[in-house]
Amino acid sequence: MLTTLTATEIDALLLSQMLGHLGCNANGEQYVLPLFYIYYEDALYGHTYEGKKSEILKQNKQVCFQVEELVKNGWKSAMVWGMYDQIQGKEATQAINVMLERLNALPEDKKQHFFPFYQTDGSFAFRKDGKMPVIWKITIEKKSGKAEKGR
């Protein structure tokens, strides 16, 4: 049975997950990719490196972001729409600290998977090609969610 998630259920789903799918488009080209994220103070935060998505996002900052969870006999899914921005300074530092707080409960190998540029001494690492990480924020404008239970 398909149901609509309440605002509280959507927030709980966004808080409970760390991997979602970013959807963006520009010049008639759509692009969807999985990204690590955190939900904090009614916004999504995460990290990436410059590349195809960054080029698309420079042209069109309107995005959607989808998160799902498989549950017994069904699933839950939340979709948010909003504006993407690269952040720096205090806001980026705060986002990184919250990301690290969420990751602290994970085993060390998982931390490197979700946050590959973070070093155990607290510094950031360049990628082998010299690119530095980008910290991003999606300011949420709208949320929606569905769930299916019992088949």
Buried (B, 14 or more C-beta within 10 A) or exposed (E): EEEEBEEEBBBBBBEEBBEBBBBBBBEEEEBEEEBBBBBBEEBBBBBBBBEEBBEBBEEEBBBBBBBBBEEEEBEBBBBBBBEBBBBEEEBBEBBBEBBBEBBEEBEEEEBBEBBBBBEEEEEEEEEEEEBEBBBBBBEBEEBBBBBBEEE
